[in-house]
Amino acid sequence: MLDVIFKRLRKNVGKKLDLPIIINCNEQNIDKIQLHLKYRKYYGFSAQKIKYFNTVRLPIFDKNGKYCLNSKMRLIRRPSGTASCI
C-alpha cells in the first residue's frame, strides 16, 4: 500500500520532494513502516521531512461499561483518533 501511495504522491508533486509528510501508525507497525521507507530510500522524498505519529489505542467498553475482551481474554483496543489529536 505504501508503494502505491508514495508513487501517486510523487506523480502529483513533481520535483517538490522536500515537502513534509506525516504518517500515522500504530504501535504494531511503526517500526516496520520506518524500515520499509528506509529500504525504499523514502521514495526519493526527504527523510528529515517525514514524521511518524503513533496512534494511541484505548480500551473498548460495552454498553454496560465493562471492558471488552477477545477470545484469548485480552483487552480489545481501538485507535482513539488521528495524529492531530496527540
Summary of the structure (lengths in Angstrom):
residues: 86
radius of gyration: 17.1
end to end distance: 24.4
largest distance: 54.4
contacts: 176
relative contact order: 0.19
helix: 37%
strand: 23%
